[in-house]
């Protein structure tokens, strides 16, 4: 295979059956001219955003009213400030629950311990009972419901019940430490907290009672804790937590009845997601019901090619935006295949076993998982029946060229490989797959429809086949409503619009290719990205610097073995030594206080840590030195000589 040959070219039958083809025909009719290529369609979608997004609404059958005025976009040139469908009324959950009947809506596996199936009628019934329970607990429009939950059916159903009432949903995974949970939910003051009685990971039952009890004690606004049964101990766990009740007991008084949906403005808040917490506590990013729905429908139907009765899987936790993306698949009539636990338990075949058994049509995972399967010597195309599989998606970190090749050599030859990239910031994608276009090794296929994506140099000039900043030059519906507790919008504007006025600067280092695709070279800031999971350095510091032996710490991501590993540098307190015992205790502290993903691969003691003249530690400069790259703007440092301490460290050579 050469770089001049695509890895995959969609056949005529696949192109004809793709929803994108039907959409392109509808767009041509609406525009009054044909579109000869995806590039032509994309150009129209950003040049005439009103016509494009209006067509997405109609083509995807959004349930709701556009409003008497029929306005699609006002304040068109403001970013932030543009408003989509300002007169519309809709409900997110109503759009996801448009189906009923006995066909499967959700199939769930919790490693090899739990398996459950819910029909559309089962799901609607559970949502109805949860809706009634939430109303009885005083949950209404604008109230927050928070969940520290595994990726299981009750989590999706609780989100839908929350959204049906116009309440705001926020979630994280149960492996977060106490402070990690409080850093998030402590800011948004939820009325109801939903937790499991524990969870399975790597074949082991993990208890959460002590952590939940400590969290609840520091969330005074929570008036009810609902404990979901997963390990079979919910009643006992609930007994040990203030204001807690087992969910089964709390639901007992309520029988399923017809669902009620509160239709609200397009921009009404739906989700609160969280930034990585690089420079402090995580930012609380508020996403709208209408923007999330329209963007996800567009991505699922047109870019992922989802059709009714497809079987959609994405390996994710409830602390990652891909969970929010996954559950929206219900709006396209797809069956959700949910998996919770280790993707390598009992071995690396687990997710392919799931794909085989459930006739999976869309397999979503991380670049790190694909690489791990490759390095393990597994060849799923030889060991599993993957004939139903139409698309494989990869995100979290850039998929290497070796990873691209392995998908076609080791998993399936005739499959649409969609490397996708976006983020929590937009709960969706800037660049992603196109099922009617070729796949080239190492490249994301294209910018998403309606997304005016470009790559700019330092001076704000577009560049081609040259690395630069990933930007979006026009407003789109999935832009956040704003940040929580940011009344003047200053934090929101500072996060994305400070670099280039009226232009979204995403913080990714990117490059257009000769084929019109794009390559993401990583984050252009200090966010860590081990295994494709973005984490923030501040969350590590918050744990480590509580330890008396540690005077100060600095963390970077080191490029290593085709991935990124977390390296933690520590300046020790007088008399302390970084021996095996302290190394172990530092890792344990981070694991329990933040999450297992935050644990560094290497811990190195240093005599000093470089800082700016204003006293801030400088992670980016250290990262450059570790990688043997020159450090710019050393004059901004108060102690530039400290950078020499990070050069050619033997601890980081292997």
C-alpha positions in Angstrom: 0.0 0.0 0.0 1.4 3.3 -1.0 0.5 6.8 0.0 -0.9 7.4 -3.5 -3.5 4.7 -2.9 -6.5 5.0 -0.6 -6.9 2.3 2.1 -10.6 2.0 1.2 -12.9 3.2 -1.5 -16.7 2.9 -1.0 -18.4 0.8 -3.6 -21.4 2.0 -5.7 -23.9 0.1 -3.6 -22.6 1.6 -0.4 -22.7 5.1 -1.8 -26.3 4.7 -3.1 -27.5 3.5 0.3 -25.8 6.1 2.4 -28.1 8.7 4.0 -25.6 11.3 2.9 -26.4 10.6 -0.7 -30.1 11.2 -0.2 -29.3 14.3 1.8 -27.0 15.6 -1.0 -29.9 15.2 -3.5 -32.3 17.1 -1.2 -29.7 19.8 -0.7 -29.2 20.1 -4.5 -33.0 20.6 -4.9 -33.1 23.2 -2.1 -30.0 25.0 -3.5 -31.2 24.8 -7.1 -27.9 23.3 -8.3 -26.1 20.0 -8.2 -23.2 19.2 -6.0 -20.5 17.3 -7.8 -18.6 16.3 -4.6 -18.6 16.3 -0.8 -16.4 19.4 -1.0 -19.1 21.2 -3.0 -21.7 20.2 -0.5 -19.6 21.2 2.4 -18.9 24.6 0.8 -22.7 25.2 0.5 -23.3 24.0 4.1 -21.1 26.8 5.5 -21.9 29.5 2.9 -25.7 29.1 3.4 -26.0 27.9 7.0 -29.7 28.9 7.2 -30.6 26.6 4.3 -28.3 23.8 5.5 -29.4 23.6 9.1 -33.1 24.0 8.1 -32.6 21.0 5.8 -30.9 19.0 8.6 -34.0 19.6 10.8 -36.4 18.4 8.0 -34.3 15.5 6.7 -33.7 14.1 10.2 -37.3 14.6 11.2 -36.8 16.7 14.3 -39.8 16.6 16.6 -40.8 20.1 17.6 -41.9 23.4 16.2 -39.6 25.8 14.3 -41.7 28.7 15.3 -44.1 31.0 13.5 -41.3 33.2 12.2 -39.4 30.3 10.7 -36.1 32.0 11.6 -33.1 29.7 11.4 -30.2 32.0 12.3 -30.0 35.5 13.7 -26.9 37.6 14.5 -25.3 35.5 11.9 -21.8 37.0 12.1 -21.4 36.9 15.8 -19.3 34.3 17.5 -20.3 33.9 20.3 -23.7 35.5 20.0 -25.3 33.9 16.9 -28.6 32.2 17.7 -30.0 29.2 15.8 -33.8 28.6 15.6 -34.6 31.4 18.0 -38.4 30.7 17.8 -38.3 26.9 18.0 -39.6 24.7 20.8 -38.5 21.1 21.3 -37.6 18.5 23.8 -34.4 16.4 23.5 -35.9 13.3 25.2 -39.0 13.3 23.0 -36.7 13.1 19.9 -34.7 10.2 21.4 -37.9 8.3 22.4 -39.9 8.6 19.2 -39.9 4.8 18.8 -41.9 2.2 20.7 -42.4 -1.6 20.5 -40.7 -4.8 21.3 -37.5 -4.3 19.3 -34.3 -3.8 21.3 -33.4 -0.2 22.2 -30.5 -1.1 24.5 -28.2 -4.1 25.0 -25.9 -3.9 28.0 -22.9 -5.9 29.1 -21.0 -5.3 32.3 -17.9 -7.3 31.5 -18.9 -10.9 31.8 -20.9 -10.3 35.0 -24.1 -8.7 33.8 -26.1 -8.8 30.6 -29.5 -7.1 30.0 -31.8 -6.2 27.2 -34.4 -3.4 27.0 -37.0 -3.1 24.3 -38.2 0.4 23.3 -41.3 -0.2 25.4 -39.0 -1.2 28.4 -36.9 1.9 28.0 -40.0 4.2 27.7 -41.5 2.5 30.8 -38.3 3.0 32.8 -38.0 6.6 31.7 -41.7 7.2 32.6 -41.1 5.8 36.1 -38.0 7.9 36.6 -39.8 11.0 35.3 -42.5 10.5 37.9 -39.9 9.9 40.6 -38.0 13.1 39.7 -41.2 15.2 39.7 -41.9 13.8 43.2 -38.4 14.9 44.3 -39.1 18.5 43.1 -37.0 18.3 39.9 -38.1 20.8 37.3 -36.9 23.0 34.5 -33.3 24.2 35.0 -32.6 22.0 38.1 -29.5 19.8 37.9 -29.4 16.0 38.2 -25.9 14.6 38.5 -24.8 11.0 38.1 -21.5 9.3 39.1 -22.5 6.2 37.1 -21.3 3.3 34.9 -22.4 3.2 31.3 -25.5 1.1 31.9 -29.2 1.4 30.9 -30.3 3.2 34.1 -27.9 6.0 33.3 -29.3 6.6 29.8 -32.9 6.3 31.1 -32.2 8.8 34.0 -30.7 11.3 31.5 -33.8 11.0 29.3 -36.2 11.5 32.3 -34.2 14.5 33.3 -34.3 16.0 29.8 -38.0 15.3 29.5 -38.6 17.7 32.3 -36.2 20.4 31.0 -33.7 19.7 33.9 -30.0 19.7 33.2 -27.9 16.5 33.2 -24.3 16.1 34.3 -22.3 12.9 34.7 -18.9 11.4 35.5 -17.7 7.9 35.8 -17.5 6.0 39.2 -13.7 5.7 39.1 -13.3 9.4 39.8 -12.0 10.2 43.3 -13.9 12.2 45.9 -12.2 15.5 45.0 -12.6 14.9 41.3 -16.4 14.4 41.8 -16.6 17.5 44.0 -14.6 19.6 41.6 -17.3 19.0 39.1 -20.6 18.6 40.9 -19.7 21.0 43.7 -19.9 23.8 41.1 -23.4 23.0 39.7 -25.3 22.2 43.0 -27.4 19.2 41.8 -30.8 18.5 43.4 -30.5 14.7 42.8 -27.4 12.5 42.8 -27.4 9.1 41.1 -24.7 6.5 42.0 -24.2 2.8 41.7 -23.7 0.3 44.5 -20.3 -0.4 42.9 -19.0 -1.5 39.6 -17.1 -4.2 37.9 -13.6 -3.6 36.5 -11.1 -6.2 35.4 -13.3 -8.9 36.9 -13.3 -7.3 40.4 -16.2 -5.7 42.2 -15.2 -2.1 43.2 -17.0 -0.6 46.2 -17.9 3.1 46.2 -19.9 3.5 49.5 -17.2 5.4 51.4 -16.5 7.8 48.5 -20.2 8.5 47.8 -20.9 9.1 51.5 -18.0 11.6 51.7 -19.2 13.4 48.5 -22.8 13.6 49.7 -21.6 15.2 53.0 -20.1 18.0 50.9 -23.0 18.5 48.5 -25.6 20.2 50.8 -28.0 20.9 47.9 -28.6 17.2 47.2 -31.9 16.3 48.6 -31.9 12.7 47.4 -29.3 10.1 46.5 -30.5 7.3 44.3 -28.4 4.1 44.4 -28.6 1.9 41.3 -28.3 -1.8 41.7 -25.3 -3.3 39.8 -23.5 -5.5 42.2 -26.7 -6.6 44.0 -26.0 -4.5 47.1 -27.9 -1.3 46.5 -30.1 -1.5 49.6 -27.1 -2.0 51.9 -25.2 0.8 50.2 -28.1 3.2 50.5 -28.3 2.4 54.2 -24.8 3.8 54.7 -25.3 7.1 52.9 -27.3 10.1 54.1 -30.4 11.0 52.1 -30.0 7.8 50.0 -32.5 5.2 48.8 -32.1 2.2 46.5 -33.5 3.2 43.1 -35.6 0.0 42.9 -37.3 1.0 46.2 -37.7 4.6 45.1 -39.4 3.5 41.8 -41.7 1.0 43.5 -44.7 3.4 43.8 -44.6 4.4 40.1 -46.1 2.4 37.2 -45.3 3.3 33.6 -47.7 5.7 32.0 -47.6 7.9 28.9 -44.6 10.2 28.9 -44.9 13.9 29.1 -42.3 16.1 27.4 -41.7 19.8 28.2 -41.0 21.6 25.0 -38.5 24.4 25.6 -36.4 26.9 23.5 -33.8 25.5 21.2 -31.0 27.0 23.4 -32.4 25.6 26.7 -29.6 23.9 28.7 -29.4 20.1 28.4 -26.0 19.0 29.6 -23.1 20.3 31.7 -19.8 18.8 30.7 -16.4 19.6 32.1 -13.1 20.8 30.7 -9.9 18.9 31.6 -9.0 21.1 34.6 -5.5 22.0 33.3 -5.3 25.4 35.0 -7.7 24.9 38.0 -11.0 23.3 38.7 -12.7 22.1 35.6 -14.8 24.6 33.6 -18.5 23.7 33.5 -19.5 23.8 29.8 -23.3 24.2 29.2 -24.7 22.7 26.1 -28.1 23.3 24.6 -30.8 20.7 23.8 -31.4 21.9 20.3 -27.8 22.4 19.3 -26.8 19.0 20.7 -29.7 17.2 19.0 -29.2 18.8 15.6 -25.4 18.3 15.6 -25.6 14.7 16.7 -28.4 13.9 14.2 -26.2 15.4 11.5 -23.1 13.4 12.6 -25.0 10.1 13.1 -27.1 10.2 10.0 -24.8 11.9 7.4 -21.3 11.2 8.7 -21.7 7.8 10.5 -24.4 6.6 8.1 -26.8 5.5 10.8 -30.2 4.1 9.8 -33.0 2.7 11.8 -32.2 -0.6 13.5 -28.5 -0.1 13.2 -26.6 -1.4 16.3 -24.4 1.4 17.6 -21.5 0.9 20.0 -18.9 3.3 21.4 -16.5 2.3 24.2 -16.8 5.2 26.6 -17.4 6.1 30.2 -20.0 8.5 31.5 -17.2 11.0 32.1 -16.4 11.4 28.4 -18.5 13.3 25.8 -18.6 10.2 23.7 -21.2 8.9 26.1 -23.5 11.9 25.3 -22.8 11.3 21.6 -23.6 7.6 21.9 -26.9 7.9 23.6 -28.1 10.3 20.9 -28.1 7.4 18.5 -31.6 6.6 19.8 -32.8 9.6 17.9 -31.9 7.8 14.6 -33.7 4.7 15.7 -30.5 2.7 16.4 -30.1 0.1 19.1 -27.4 1.1 21.7 -24.9 -1.5 22.6 -23.5 -0.4 26.0 -20.4 -1.9 27.6 -19.0 -1.1 31.0 -15.7 -2.3 32.5 -12.3 -3.1 31.1 -12.1 -3.5 27.3 -9.4 -6.1 27.9 -11.2 -8.3 30.4 -10.7 -11.2 30.3 -8.6 -10.5 27.2 -8.4 -8.2 24.1 -11.2 -10.1 22.3 -13.9 -8.9 24.6 -15.3 -6.0 22.5 -15.0 -8.1 19.3 -16.9 -10.9 21.0 -19.6 -8.3 21.7 -19.6 -7.1 18.1 -19.9 -10.7 16.8 -22.6 -11.7 19.2 -24.8 -8.6 18.7 -24.3 -8.1 14.9 -22.8 -4.7 15.6 -22.9 -2.3 12.7 -20.9 0.7 14.1 -17.9 0.1 16.3 -16.5 3.1 18.1 -13.3 3.1 20.1 -10.1 4.9 20.8 -6.9 5.0 18.9 -5.1 3.5 21.9 -7.4 0.5 21.9 -6.7 -0.2 18.2 -3.0 0.1 18.8 -3.2 -2.2 21.8 -5.1 -4.9 19.8 -2.4 -4.6 17.1 0.5 -4.9 19.6 -1.2 -7.9 21.2 -1.0 -9.7 17.9 -4.8 -10.2 17.7 -6.4 -10.6 14.2 -10.2 -10.1 14.8 -11.0 -10.7 11.1 -9.7 -14.2 11.5 -11.4 -15.0 14.9 -14.7 -13.2 14.7 -17.7 -12.8 12.4 -17.7 -9.1 11.7 -19.8 -9.3 8.5 -22.4 -6.9 9.9 -19.8 -4.2 10.7 -20.1 -1.2 8.4 -18.1 1.5 10.2 -15.3 1.7 12.7 -14.7 5.1 14.5 -11.6 6.1 16.3 -11.1 9.2 18.6 -9.5 10.3 21.8 -6.1 10.8 20.2 -4.8 10.8 16.6 -4.9 7.3 15.1 -1.4 6.5 13.8 -0.8 5.4 10.2 0.0 1.9 11.6 -3.4 1.9 13.3 -5.1 2.8 10.0 -3.4 0.0 8.2 -4.1 -2.5 11.0 -7.9 -1.8 10.8 -7.9 -3.0 7.2 -5.3 -5.7 7.6 -6.5 -7.1 11.0 -10.1 -6.2 11.6 -12.0 -5.8 8.3 -11.1 -5.0 4.8 -14.4 -3.5 3.6 -15.2 -1.1 6.4 -15.6 2.7 6.7 -12.8 3.8 9.1 -13.8 7.2 10.5 -11.1 8.9 12.6 -13.0 11.7 14.3 -12.0 14.8 16.4 -13.8 17.5 18.2 -14.3 17.7 21.9 -16.2 18.2 25.2 -16.2 21.9 24.2 -18.7 21.3 21.4 -20.0 17.8 22.5 -19.4 16.7 18.9 -16.9 16.9 16.1 -15.1 19.4 14.0 -13.6 16.9 11.6 -14.8 13.3 11.0 -15.7 10.6 8.5 -17.5 10.8 5.2 -19.0 7.4 4.2 -19.1 8.2 0.5 -15.4 9.2 0.2 -12.1 7.3 0.2 -10.1 6.7 3.4 -6.4 7.7 3.2 -3.8 6.4 5.6 -3.3 8.6 8.7 -6.0 11.2 7.6 -9.3 12.3 9.0 -11.5 12.5 5.9 -13.0 16.0 6.1 -14.5 18.9 8.1 -18.1 18.2 9.2 -21.0 19.6 7.3 -21.9 23.1 8.5 -18.6 23.5 10.2 -16.4 26.3 8.8 -13.2 24.5 9.9 -9.8 25.8 8.8 -6.1 25.7 9.8 -4.4 29.1 10.5 -0.9 30.1 11.2 0.2 32.3 14.2 -0.9 35.4 12.3 -4.4 34.2 11.5 -3.7 33.3 7.9 -5.1 30.1 6.4 -2.4 27.6 5.6 -2.4 24.4 3.5 -0.2 21.3 4.0 1.4 23.2 6.9 0.8 22.8 10.6 -1.3 25.4 12.4 -4.2 26.1 14.8 -7.5 24.4 14.1 -10.2 27.1 13.9 -13.8 27.4 13.1 -14.7 30.7 11.4 -18.5 30.7 11.6 -21.0 29.9 14.3 -22.6 26.5 14.6 -25.5 25.1 16.7 -23.4 23.0 19.0 -21.4 25.9 20.4 -21.9 26.0 24.2 -24.6 28.1 25.7 -21.8 29.3 27.9 -20.0 28.3 31.1 -21.7 27.7 34.4 -21.2 30.6 36.9 -19.8 32.9 34.2 -22.4 35.6 34.1 -20.6 38.0 31.8 -19.3 35.3 29.5 -15.7 36.3 30.2 -14.4 32.7 30.8 -16.2 31.4 27.8 -14.8 34.1 25.5 -11.3 33.7 27.0 -11.4 29.9 26.4 -12.0 30.0 22.6 -12.1 33.6 21.2 -9.1 35.3 22.8 -6.6 34.1 20.2 -8.6 35.2 17.1 -11.4 37.7 17.4 -14.8 36.3 16.5 -13.2 33.0 15.5 -13.3 29.7 17.5 -9.7 28.6 18.2 -9.9 25.0 19.4 -6.3 24.4 20.7 -5.5 21.6 18.3 -2.4 21.5 16.2 -3.6 20.5 12.7 -2.7 20.2 9.1 -4.7 19.9 5.8 -3.5 17.2 3.5 -3.2 17.1 -0.3 -6.4 15.0 -0.4 -8.5 17.6 1.5 -8.3 15.6 4.7 -6.9 16.7 7.9 -4.3 15.4 10.4 -4.4 16.3 14.1 -0.9 16.5 15.6 -2.1 16.9 19.2 -3.1 19.6 21.5 -1.4 22.9 21.2 -1.6 23.5 25.0 -0.4 21.5 28.0 -3.4 19.1 28.4 -2.3 15.6 29.0 -3.6 12.9 26.7 -2.6 9.4 27.8 -4.4 6.6 26.0 -6.5 9.2 24.2 -8.2 10.4 27.4 -7.7 14.2 28.0 -6.9 15.0 31.6 -5.7 18.1 33.4 -2.5 18.7 35.3 -4.3 20.7 38.0 -6.2 17.6 39.1 -2.9 15.8 39.6 -1.4 18.7 41.5 -4.5 18.9 43.8 -3.8 15.4 45.0 0.0 15.3 45.1 0.6 18.6 46.8 -1.5 17.5 49.8 1.4 15.2 50.6 3.9 16.6 53.1 6.8 15.1 51.2 6.0 17.1 48.0 6.8 20.7 47.9 5.8 21.2 44.3 4.9 19.2 41.2 4.7 19.6 37.4 3.2 17.1 35.0 3.6 16.8 31.2 2.7 14.4 28.5 5.7 12.6 27.0 5.5 11.2 23.5 6.4 7.6 24.0 5.9 4.4 22.0 3.2 5.8 19.7 1.2 7.3 22.6 1.5 9.9 25.3 2.4 8.9 28.9 2.1 11.1 31.9 5.4 12.1 33.6 5.3 13.8 37.0 8.2 15.8 38.2 8.3 16.5 42.0 10.3 19.0 44.0 10.6 17.3 47.4 10.3 18.8 50.8 13.5 19.0 52.8 14.5 15.5 54.1 12.2 13.6 51.8 13.5 11.1 49.3 11.7 9.6 46.2 12.1 5.9 47.1 9.9 3.0 46.0 7.5 3.6 48.9 6.9 7.3 48.1 6.5 6.5 44.5 3.8 3.9 45.4 2.0 6.3 47.7 2.0 9.2 45.2 0.4 6.9 42.6 -2.1 5.6 45.1 -3.0 9.2 46.1 -3.6 10.2 42.5 -5.5 7.0 41.7 -8.0 7.4 44.6 -8.2 11.2 44.6 -8.4 11.9 40.8 -8.8 8.7 38.8 -6.7 5.8 37.5 -6.2 7.6 34.3 -4.3 10.4 36.0 -1.6 8.1 37.5 1.8 9.0 36.0 3.9 6.4 34.2 7.1 8.0 35.6 7.8 10.1 38.6 11.1 12.0 38.6 12.5 14.1 41.5 14.0 17.5 40.4 15.8 20.2 42.4 13.8 23.1 40.9 10.8 23.8 38.7 10.8 26.6 36.1 8.2 29.4 36.5 7.3 32.6 34.9 8.0 35.9 36.5 4.4 36.0 37.7 5.1 32.8 39.6 3.3 30.2 37.4 4.9 26.9 36.6 5.6 26.5 32.9 4.6 23.0 31.7 5.0 23.8 28.0 8.6 24.8 28.4 9.4 21.6 30.3 7.6 19.5 27.7 9.7 21.0 25.0 13.0 20.4 26.8 12.0 16.7 27.5 11.4 16.2 23.8 14.6 17.9 22.8 12.9 20.9 21.2 13.9 24.5 21.7 12.1 26.6 24.2 10.8 30.0 23.0 10.5 33.1 25.1 12.9 32.0 27.9 13.1 35.7 29.0 9.6 35.2 30.4 11.0 32.8 33.0 12.1 33.8 36.4 14.5 30.9 36.6 15.4 29.7 33.1 18.4 27.8 34.4 16.0 25.3 35.9 15.1 24.0 32.4 18.6 22.3 32.2 17.4 19.9 35.0 15.0 18.3 32.5 17.4 17.6 29.6 18.3 14.0 28.6 16.9 12.4 31.8 17.7 8.6 31.8 14.4 7.9 33.6 12.6 9.0 30.5 14.7 7.2 27.9 12.7 3.9 28.3 
